[in-house]
Amino acid sequence: MRNKTAKPTDGAAQGEDVCAGHALGFPLRSELGFSPIENVTLDVFRAVCEIYTSGSAQPWEIACKISEENLGSGDGPVLVARVTALLRALRAERKIGFSYLSIGCQHVSPDELAVAGLLKAMRSRDEHGVQRGIMLALDKPQTSTRTQAAARSLAGLQMQLAASHLNAGAEAQEFKDQTVQAVYLH
């Protein structure tokens, strides 16, 4: 979501693009401390939301591209599938619309934040936080087994992917250290 608005004349350029998230006062991902896997998940989530809104296949391609670029051709499509399952559960059990921002936007809408908080509570095994997160994500006091199962599945995948990518980074650094040592030995 981007809106063209004229900024006040304070020396800044007029007519610059202003992000809708900024205009609405939504927090930034960096302020919320989103991890790399949370950032990828958020962008895939936004793309899948856009599929439902537009009826176009292009956001599907974008979701797949984002996830494959960040997670590889094996894990990327699995993330898209788990995000889709969660969004389908939310759409089936939530009585009101869902606010989301554009793919890549650095702000986070309240509904996106509710889902991110739910997933974080599940990853940290905070059952009170899970129940609160489901109530916020569904915007109703009753909890749901479908949404809860889809969120647990996605949170489990996030933990697995975060661990495997952290290990890959550690292995790459170890390889780099070994390579440097080998250079000095010659």
Protein Blocks (a to p, Z undefined) as FASTA:
>chain_A
ZZddddddehiaehiacdfklmnopacfklnopafklmmmmmmmmmmmmmmmnopaklmm
mmmmmmmmmnojklmmmmmmmmmmmmmmmmmmpcbdcddddehiabdcfklmmmmmmmmm
mmnopaklmmmmmmmmnopabdcfklmmmmmmmmmmmmmmmmmmmmmmmmmmmmmmmmmm
mmmmZZ
